[in-house]
Every structure is written in C-alpha cells, then in structure tokens.
Amino acid sequence: MSSLRLTFGLAVLMAPLLAIASPIGAGLKGSPFERFTDADFELFLDATRQAGQGLLGELKEWSNAKSGAHGTVKAVRDYKRDDADCRELRGQNSARGRTEPFHLAICKAADGKWRLAPFEPAAKPTTPPPPAVPPAAPETPRT
C-alpha cells in the first residue's frame, strides 16, 4: 500500500477522534497518536477491530518492534446507537517516550465493519412545555 494512500486512509479513520470529547479529542499534540508511524496506526486499528469483535473486558495488545510503540485496548461496554451495535473502548498507548490512556467508541456499520464513532447519540431535544396559563380569577357575583 502506498504511503500516501495509507496516510489518507488513516486520516479518514482518525478524523472522528478529533470530535470525540476525550484525551484524544482534546488534541493530538504531544500525545502518542501524534508520534505514531503508519505501521503503529495499522497495529492500533487492528487491535481496535479485534476488541470490537472480542469479548467485553478481553485485553488486546499491540506493539511495533521497529518503532517501539505499543498499547492495549479493551471493550468495556456495549450499547446501541440508531440500531447499530456499538462498543466503548479504553486502553493505553505509548510512543516515543509518551504514554497516555485513551477512550473511544466504535459502531458496526451496515457492511459489518467497525468504525470510530461518537460515544452516544445526542440527547433528543425535548419540546418545551406549553406556556403556563394563569388560572382565571374567580368572578365576583354582581348584586
């Protein structure tokens, strides 16, 4: 696979991470993700896919002997999102002297593949209650 195509593919897969409110979404600057090689990303994403298909709590480990990067990932919770099966994943990655935990979610797409996703659907907006109508003042009898 060419480096350009791999980089583009990883960018497409990693883009949702930037929108997730987690240590990853808070910014990649200085994180292990920023220091990953293309091979590190491949290994990390493969471990993520395995965690999606494995048992809850089953630890998946990855490591790249060439770069020294390594990490773990495990599924900690299942949930539904728009009728799709989703999993909350947690783990830790290390690359070039930096180690940090991460927290992300994946959901199974129609094609059966796991994709990065926001954690849970946004709360459905509630319709505001109708304005309160003050009770009518009792009529005073006229004499």
Buried (B, 14 or more C-beta within 10 A) or exposed (E): EEEEEBEEBBEEBBEBBEEBEBBBBEEBEEBBBEBBBBBBBBBBBEBBBBBBEBEEEEEBEBBBEEBEBBBBBBBBEEBEBEEBEBBBBBBEBBBEEBEBEBBBBBBBEEEEEBBBBBBEEEEEEEEEEEEEEEEEEEEEEEE
